[in-house]
């Protein structure tokens, strides 16, 4: 099962995606030979473009929860996000 939850508060927009799949050890993201390379790219891109964050909680055999936060802030002209 996959559950998607989103909300907005005074700090910004938040999206949480959870599943009850096979999960993985988040500590291996950098050392897994590129298997989870996309997660790292999303994390870097969000940080660079708008100061956003990605939090990954996962347990092998249990599932994964990924929370993306995009902060509210005053944007400069021509600034993405």
PAVO-171320 format. One record per residue: x, y, z of N, C-alpha, C in turn; residue number from 1. Coordinates in steps of 0.2 Angstrom, whole numbers, plus 5000, padded with zeros to 4 digits. Layout:
N
{{X, Y, Z}, {X, Y, Z}, {X, Y, Z}, NUM}
...
***
This chain:
81
{{5004, 4994, 5000}, {5000, 5000, 5000}, {5004, 5006, 5000}, 1}
{{5002, 5011, 4996}, {5006, 5018, 4996}, {5001, 5023, 4999}, 2}
{{5004, 5027, 5003}, {5000, 5033, 5006}, {5003, 5039, 5005}, 3}
{{5000, 5044, 5002}, {5002, 5051, 5001}, {4999, 5056, 5005}, 4}
{{5002, 5060, 5008}, {4999, 5065, 5013}, {5003, 5072, 5011}, 5}
{{4999, 5077, 5010}, {5002, 5083, 5009}, {4998, 5089, 5013}, 6}
{{5002, 5094, 5015}, {4999, 5099, 5019}, {5003, 5105, 5018}, 7}
{{5001, 5111, 5020}, {5004, 5117, 5020}, {5003, 5120, 5027}, 8}
{{5009, 5123, 5030}, {5008, 5127, 5036}, {5012, 5133, 5036}, 9}
{{5014, 5136, 5041}, {5017, 5142, 5041}, {5025, 5142, 5039}, 10}
{{5027, 5136, 5039}, {5034, 5135, 5037}, {5035, 5133, 5029}, 11}
{{5030, 5130, 5026}, {5030, 5129, 5019}, {5025, 5123, 5017}, 12}
{{5027, 5120, 5012}, {5023, 5114, 5009}, {5027, 5108, 5011}, 13}
{{5023, 5103, 5013}, {5026, 5096, 5015}, {5022, 5091, 5011}, 14}
{{5026, 5086, 5009}, {5023, 5080, 5006}, {5026, 5074, 5009}, 15}
{{5022, 5069, 5011}, {5025, 5063, 5014}, {5022, 5057, 5010}, 16}
{{5026, 5053, 5008}, {5025, 5047, 5004}, {5027, 5041, 5008}, 17}
{{5023, 5036, 5009}, {5024, 5030, 5013}, {5022, 5024, 5010}, 18}
{{5026, 5019, 5010}, {5024, 5012, 5008}, {5026, 5007, 5012}, 19}
{{5023, 5001, 5011}, {5024, 4995, 5015}, {5028, 4990, 5011}, 20}
{{5033, 4993, 5007}, {5037, 4988, 5002}, {5043, 4985, 5006}, 21}
{{5048, 4983, 5002}, {5053, 4980, 5005}, {5058, 4984, 5009}, 22}
{{5058, 4991, 5008}, {5062, 4995, 5012}, {5069, 4994, 5010}, 23}
{{5074, 4998, 5013}, {5081, 4998, 5012}, {5084, 5001, 5018}, 24}
{{5091, 5001, 5019}, {5094, 5004, 5024}, {5097, 5011, 5021}, 25}
{{5094, 5016, 5024}, {5095, 5023, 5021}, {5103, 5025, 5022}, 26}
{{5106, 5022, 5026}, {5114, 5023, 5027}, {5118, 5021, 5021}, 27}
{{5114, 5017, 5017}, {5118, 5014, 5011}, {5117, 5018, 5004}, 28}
{{5113, 5023, 5005}, {5112, 5027, 4999}, {5118, 5030, 4995}, 29}
{{5123, 5032, 4999}, {5129, 5034, 4996}, {5134, 5028, 4994}, 30}
{{5133, 5023, 4996}, {5137, 5017, 4995}, {5134, 5011, 4992}, 31}
{{5129, 5012, 4988}, {5125, 5006, 4985}, {5126, 5006, 4978}, 32}
{{5131, 5009, 4975}, {5133, 5008, 4968}, {5128, 5011, 4964}, 33}
{{5125, 5016, 4966}, {5120, 5020, 4962}, {5113, 5018, 4962}, 34}
{{5111, 5013, 4966}, {5105, 5010, 4966}, {5099, 5015, 4968}, 35}
{{5101, 5020, 4973}, {5097, 5025, 4975}, {5099, 5032, 4973}, 36}
{{5102, 5032, 4968}, {5105, 5038, 4965}, {5100, 5044, 4965}, 37}
{{5094, 5042, 4962}, {5089, 5047, 4961}, {5087, 5051, 4968}, 38}
{{5087, 5047, 4973}, {5085, 5050, 4980}, {5090, 5056, 4981}, 39}
{{5096, 5054, 4980}, {5102, 5059, 4982}, {5101, 5065, 4977}, 40}
{{5099, 5064, 4971}, {5099, 5070, 4966}, {5093, 5074, 4968}, 41}
{{5087, 5071, 4970}, {5081, 5075, 4972}, {5083, 5079, 4978}, 42}
{{5087, 5076, 4983}, {5089, 5080, 4989}, {5093, 5086, 4988}, 43}
{{5098, 5085, 4983}, {5102, 5090, 4981}, {5099, 5096, 4977}, 44}
{{5094, 5094, 4973}, {5091, 5099, 4969}, {5086, 5103, 4973}, 45}
{{5082, 5100, 4978}, {5078, 5104, 4982}, {5082, 5109, 4986}, 46}
{{5087, 5106, 4989}, {5091, 5111, 4993}, {5094, 5117, 4989}, 47}
{{5097, 5115, 4983}, {5100, 5120, 4979}, {5094, 5126, 4976}, 48}
{{5089, 5123, 4974}, {5084, 5127, 4971}, {5080, 5132, 4976}, 49}
{{5078, 5129, 4982}, {5074, 5133, 4986}, {5075, 5131, 4994}, 50}
{{5080, 5128, 4995}, {5081, 5127, 5002}, {5077, 5121, 5005}, 51}
{{5074, 5117, 5001}, {5070, 5112, 5003}, {5074, 5106, 5005}, 52}
{{5070, 5101, 5009}, {5073, 5095, 5012}, {5070, 5089, 5010}, 53}
{{5073, 5084, 5010}, {5071, 5077, 5010}, {5073, 5073, 5016}, 54}
{{5068, 5070, 5019}, {5070, 5065, 5025}, {5067, 5058, 5023}, 55}
{{5072, 5054, 5023}, {5070, 5047, 5021}, {5071, 5042, 5027}, 56}
{{5065, 5039, 5029}, {5065, 5034, 5034}, {5063, 5027, 5031}, 57}
{{5068, 5022, 5032}, {5066, 5016, 5029}, {5069, 5010, 5033}, 58}
{{5066, 5005, 5033}, {5068, 4999, 5037}, {5067, 4993, 5032}, 59}
{{5073, 4989, 5031}, {5072, 4983, 5026}, {5067, 4978, 5029}, 60}
{{5062, 4976, 5024}, {5057, 4972, 5026}, {5051, 4975, 5029}, 61}
{{5051, 4982, 5030}, {5045, 4985, 5033}, {5042, 4991, 5028}, 62}
{{5047, 4995, 5025}, {5044, 5000, 5020}, {5048, 5006, 5021}, 63}
{{5046, 5011, 5018}, {5049, 5018, 5017}, {5044, 5023, 5018}, 64}
{{5047, 5029, 5021}, {5043, 5035, 5021}, {5048, 5041, 5019}, 65}
{{5046, 5044, 5014}, {5050, 5050, 5012}, {5046, 5056, 5013}, 66}
{{5049, 5061, 5016}, {5045, 5068, 5017}, {5049, 5073, 5014}, 67}
{{5046, 5077, 5009}, {5049, 5082, 5006}, {5046, 5089, 5009}, 68}
{{5050, 5094, 5010}, {5048, 5100, 5013}, {5050, 5106, 5008}, 69}
{{5046, 5110, 5006}, {5048, 5116, 5002}, {5046, 5122, 5007}, 70}
{{5051, 5126, 5009}, {5050, 5131, 5014}, {5046, 5137, 5010}, 71}
{{5042, 5141, 5014}, {5040, 5147, 5011}, {5045, 5152, 5012}, 72}
{{5046, 5156, 5007}, {5051, 5162, 5008}, {5049, 5167, 5002}, 73}
{{5052, 5173, 5003}, {5051, 5178, 4998}, {5056, 5176, 4993}, 74}
{{5053, 5176, 4987}, {5058, 5174, 4981}, {5060, 5180, 4977}, 75}
{{5067, 5180, 4975}, {5069, 5185, 4971}, {5067, 5184, 4964}, 76}
{{5067, 5190, 4960}, {5065, 5189, 4954}, {5069, 5184, 4950}, 77}
{{5065, 5180, 4946}, {5068, 5175, 4942}, {5071, 5169, 4946}, 78}
{{5070, 5169, 4952}, {5072, 5163, 4956}, {5067, 5157, 4955}, 79}
{{5070, 5151, 4954}, {5065, 5145, 4954}, {5062, 5144, 4961}, 80}
{{5057, 5140, 4960}, {5053, 5137, 4966}, {5047, 5142, 4967}, 81}
***
